[in-house]
Amino acid sequence: MIADVIAETRGRMERAVESAKEDFATVRTGRANPQLFQKILVDYYGTPTPLAQLASLNNPEARTIIVTPYDKSALKAIEDAITSMPNLGANPTNDGNIVRITMPELTEDRRKEFVKLVKSKGEDAKVHVRGIRRKAKDELDALKSEVGEDEVARGEKELDALTRAHVDLIDEALKRKEAELLEV
């Protein structure tokens, strides 16, 4: 029973860490990266649709992304969605067939803003992992009458080690992203 709670918690924490890494990838560095555009939602016939489902994204140059829509009628909506995306600073241009996005150089102030944003996302991810831990601890406490206090105490120690390991993984990813952002 305790092993089941720990295994389920491990899976949820691993997904939280992966989600944090994906979130970090959406914050832009000096180079244009198609992952920056993964979370952009385009209003496609009244339905918010992820950009990756509406178009292919290519990266021909260091600071340029080319968006080729599968449906040419979505071109204007894609351009509008990219323009309205905060924290990108992207300049999309539409030539009737594709949307070309040129990413401006990052200034030092902008880099520092992005570091703050990434730190905030990292802290949110750590809070989420701790919330998962809290829920698992409640589940373990509910098992006290069935398995005994000693087993629950061992389970809680394992849970604490698991939490520490996943928070460390988030910190590691955060440090890598911060170094990437501050690299000129």
Protein Blocks (a to p, Z undefined) as FASTA:
>chain_A
ZZmmmmmmmmmmmmmmmmmmmmmmmpccfbdcfklmmmpccdeehiacdfklmpccddfb
fkbccdddfblklmmmmmmmmmmpghklpacddehjaccdddddddfklmmmmmmmmmmm
mmmmmmmmmmmmmmmmmmmmmmmmmnojklmmmmmmmmmmmmmmmmmmmmmmmmmmmmmm
mpZZ
